[in-house]
Amino acid sequence: MSLTLRHQLTALDRALAHLLDERARLAREIASCASLPAPALDDALARMDGCFPAAGLERVFQAVDEGCRQAVEEAPR
């Protein structure tokens, strides 16, 4: 693997970590506003048609959802 590809993967990993943190922050905001609907992960999964295997993507989203639930539970009240 070339160094350029390695740098691109590292940049993507950092971007993913930032996006996951943002998702957890938004999940906390949604939890504090009972009138807002929860994000529709099933819709996101149904719209994916890329190279990432569907079963793997579903496991990733399950882990993301669980992490966001933990962030909501651990939020100061």
C-alpha positions, -999 to 999 in steps of 0.1 A, spaced: 0 0 0 14 34 -9 20 60 17 -6 82 -1 -33 56 3 -23 51 40 -27 89 45 -61 88 28 -72 60 51 -60 79 82 -78 110 71 -110 90 66 -106 74 100 -103 109 116 -133 122 97 -154 91 107 -144 97 144 -154 133 141 -188 124 125 -195 98 151 -188 123 178 -212 148 161 -238 120 159 -235 113 196 -239 151 203 -270 153 182 -284 121 198 -281 139 231 -299 169 218 -327 147 204 -330 129 237 -335 162 255 -364 171 231 -390 144 234 -409 157 204 -381 150 179 -381 115 161 -351 92 165 -328 88 135 -339 62 110 -309 38 106 -330 14 86 -335 41 60 -298 48 58 -290 11 54 -316 6 27 -301 35 6 -265 21 7 -253 4 -25 -215 7 -23 -187 -17 -18 -191 -22 19 -209 -55 26 -245 -49 38 -242 -73 68 -210 -55 80 -226 -21 75 -256 -32 96 -232 -43 124 -214 -9 122 -247 10 125 -257 -12 154 -225 -3 172 -229 34 163 -264 33 177 -253 16 209 -225 41 213 -249 70 209 -273 55 234 -244 53 259 -236 89 252 -272 99 259 -272 78 292 -239 93 303 -250 129 295 -251 153 325 -287 162 334 
